[in-house]
Amino acid sequence: MFHVFYGFECRIFQKVNRHFDKKLLNLFFRAITHLGGAKFTIISTFLLLILSPRETRLIAISSAVALSASHIPVQIVKQMFPRKRPYLMIEKTKFPDNPLQDHSFPSGHTTAIFAVVTPFIIFVPPLAFVFIPLAICVGVSRIYLGLHYPSDVFVGGILGSLTGILSYYILYF
């Protein structure tokens, strides 16, 4: 059963990664992937904490807590399931220069972006129309760039969302 799932996942991965050489997609995914990176998520949550009006500051705090807390399960899972990145395992994978060397599962970028946006989505549900596609694009970028399998991204999205939900409800209620 595991081998069937892995084969299915590799085929999805290859369908996304095969477009790596298309200039517009390359430009888009190489840019958007950084929205889930440590620099952007930390700086953006810090700015939200400083610049948010008083009535929404608790949401910004919830977002910052979710980002911080989400890092813990990501690191634990990466140690428990030391999965090699797809560019190391799947022949003919296209990937950028100087790719990440740590474990693949789960996607930290995807976890981070979902953790940051989820409290805002709960507080202002119409933001979901912008933030969910944005977070999904960050996840897809990780596959496109040859750095993660689809399940890495899926689990990262779940971890980030759960952390965002927990932080919102713990701090807001």
N, C-alpha and C positions, 0 to 999 in steps of 0.2 A: 504494500500500500504506500509506504514511504517513497519508494522508487518511482511509483506512478505519479505521485504528487510532485516529486522533484523534477521529473521529466516535463510535466505540465508547466511547472514554474520556470524551468529553463527555456521552454519555447516562448512563453510570454516575455521573459527577459530579452531574448534574442529579437523578438518582434519590435520591442521598444528600442533596444540598443543599436539595431541595424541602421537607424536613421542618423547616427552620430555625425556623419559627414555633411549633413544638410546645413548650410550656413545659417539660415534664420532660426532653425530649431536649436542649433548649437549655441548661437548667441543668446536665445531666450533661456534655455535650460542652464547654461553656465552662469547666467546672471541670477535667475530665480533661486537656484540652489542655495545661494548665500543667505537668503531670507531665513533659512533654518540653521545657519551656522552660529557658532558661539558668539562671535563679534556682534552680528546683527541682533540676535535675540537678546543678548545681555544689554547692549546699548539701547535698544528700543524699549525694553521694559524699564530700564533706568529712567529714560526720558519720559515715559508714561507716568512713572511715579512722581517725577518732578513737575511735569506740565499739566497733569490731569486736574480738572476742577475738583473741588472738595467732594462733591456728590458722587463722582466716579473714581475717586482715588482708591477706594476699597477694591474695586475691580482691578485696577492696576496692581495693587498689592497682591491680589489673588493670582494674577497672571505671573508676577515675579516669583511668588511662592511655588506655583505650578512648574515654572521653568527650573527652579532650583531643585525641587523635589523629584522631578522627572528624570534628572540625571542619575539618581541613585538606582532605580530599577534597571535603567539601561545598562549601567556598568555591571550590575549583578548578573543580568541575563547574558551579557557579552562574555562574562567569565564562566557561566554555567554551560553555555552553548557556543564554544569557540569556533564559529563557522567562518571559513575562509571566504574572502570577497570573490564575487563572480569573475572578475577579470583574472583571478588566479586559477580558477577552476574550469571556466568555459572557453574553449578554443575560439579564436577569432573575435573575442570581445574587444570592442573599441573603448578606450578610456583615456582621460587626460594625462598629461605629464605629471609626475610626482603624486600618484594616487595615494589614498590613505592606506596604512599598513595594519591597523588594528582589526579586530573581528567585525564581521558584517552584521550579525543579528543581535539586536534590532537596529533600525536606522535612527541614529541620534538626531540628525537634522529633522527628520519627519516627526519624531517625538517632541522635539523642542518647539517647532512651529505650531503643532496641535496644542501643546500645553499652553503656549502664549495666547492663542486666539480663542480657545474654548471658553474661558471666563467672560470674555466680551460677547461671544455669541449667546451665552446663557442670559446675560444681562440685557442685551439688545439683539433679539432674535433676527431682525432683518440683516444684521451684519453677516449672517451665515451665507447670504448670496454672494458676498465678496470673499470672506475669509475661508470658507470651505474649499472653493475652487483654488484659491491661492495656496492653501496648505497641501491640497492634492497635487498641484503642480510641483511643489517642492519635493514631494514624495516621488513623483514620476521622474523628476530630474535626477534623482539618485540612481534610478534604474537606467535611465538614458545614458548617464555618465559611466555606466559599467561598475558602479560601486556597491550596489545592493540588489538583492533578489526581491521580487514582489512581496514575498512573505515578510522580509525585513521591514519593508515600508508599511505593510498592513499592520504588523504588530507595533511598530513605532507610532502609527496613527492612533491605535487603540490605547497604548500606554500614555501618550500625550493627552488624549482626550479624557481618559479616566483621571489622570493627575489634575487636569484643569477643572474637571467637574468636582472632584474632592476638595480642591483648594477653594473653589468658589463657595461651596456649601459649608465648609468648615469656617471660613472667614466671614461669610455674609449672613449666616444664620446662627 
